[in-house]
Amino acid sequence: MKVRLIEEQVGYSGFFRLRRVTLEHERYDGTMSAPRAHEVLERSDVAAAVLFDPAADSIVMVEQFRPGAFAAGLHPWLLDIVAGRIEPGQSPEEAIVREIAEESGLTPHAVEFIGSYLTAPHLSSERVHLFCAHVDASRIAGTRGLPEEGEDIRPVVMERAAALGLLQSGVLPLWAGLALAWISLRRRE
């Protein structure tokens, strides 16, 4: 199927880039759609991992301030999984090992790939590469994050059942929910 870009404007360029694209695309009946403008957020891909301690049957979540939750009128300190941008020239696996160290202070014993997903393709180019990392949760101490990035991250060790209970909370970031659901299904085997 065909897409024709008619016009493109950059509205903002910073941590992400906001583009307004006017395009037309082939419809299922073979005709072309009318030109339509779309705003698209462009970001680099992200690596994210649920941190699982199989010996203690626990999960390490990270808690931090999220301005999007604040803007939505929700409590802005959210529990999430470790995640971060993939830097140019870096593989998703290299990025997640770096992020695990930065956000939790841990070194994974094993990293298992779960899958790659478009996070919000109706408005963003971002993909998340999702992993499950086996860690020793007993080594968690203090707060984490990079000061130069303004990060203030608190690792939180939770029993697996309590972490899976967060799936019903309605305030988990999408990739955290997906990773916890994967743990839930995987650990029944």
MOZI-V449538 format. One line per field, one symbol per residue. phi: phi as a letter, one per 40 degrees, with the letter a starting at -180 (. if undefined). A space follows every 10 residues. Layout:
BEGIN
phi = ???
END
This chain:
BEGIN
phi = .bbbccaabc caaadbbbbb bbabbccccg ccccdacbcb cbaccbbaac cbbcccfbbc bbbacbcccd ccgbcccbca bcaacccdgb cdcccccccc cccbgbbcca bbccibacca ccaaccbbbb bbbcbbcccc agcbhcdcbg cbbbcbcbdd cccccccccg bcddcccccc ccddccccc
END
